[in-house]
Amino acid sequence: MPVNEKLTNCVRELLSDIDKVEEKKMFSGMAFMVDDKLCIAVRDNNIMLRIDPALHDELVEKQGCSGMIMHRRHWIAM
């Protein structure tokens, strides 16, 4: 499935004031790297965000969110 350009552009705009942001095609979508670390991934109509582990339990309770742990890092998929 093609990259969701509308969602990708929203993320791009939100990260525009942050230094060292790099975009890479990854996970059949677009990944945003900050300081060479995966921060946000956009795929189809979903977004995956790397989060502070202390916020994980609170955020997974929000409607439309699900949590995941990948390589000992906490993520929220929306």
N, C-alpha and C positions, 0 to 999 in steps of 0.2 A: 504494500500500500504506500502511496506517496506521502512525503513529509507534509504535515499539517502546517501550511505556510502562515495562516492567521495566528495560530498558537505560537509558532516559532518566532514570528515577528513581535508578538507581545513579550516573550521572554527576552528577545534581543533588545527591545526598548528598555525593559526593566534593568537590564545589566549594562546599559550603555555608559553609565558613569563609573563603572568598576574597571580598574586596570587589569591587564593580563587575562582577558577573556578570549578564549579560542573556541571556535565551533568546529565540530567534527561529525561526519556522518557515522552513526553508530546505532546499534540496536534497531535497525530498520527505521531510523528516524534521525534526529539531530541532537547531538550532545553538546553541552556547554561546559567547558573546562575553565576553572578559575585557578590561577597559579598552578597549572598542570594537574589539577585534581578535578575529577568529574563532580559536577555540582548539580546540574539539571539536565534531564533528557526529555525530549518531546517525541512522542510516537503516536500516530493516528490522532485520536482525540484525547489522549492521556498525557499527563506530565508526571515525571518522577523527580522528586526533590531529595537531596541529601540533607539530613537534619541533625541537630544536636540530639544525642541519645536520651538526654533528660526530658526532651519534649515528645518522645515517641508515643508513650501511652496516652497522653492528652490528645495528640493529633489523630491517632487512629480511631478515636471516638467520634470524630467529625463526619458528617454525612458525606459519602462519596470518596472517603479516604480509606486506604488499606496500607498496612505497614509491611515492611519486608526488611530483612537483614541480608546484606550481600557483602561477603568478605569482611565480616565484623563491623560493617558500617550500617547505620540505620537510615532507612529511606521511607518516604511516604509516596504512594502512587495515588493520583487523583484522576 
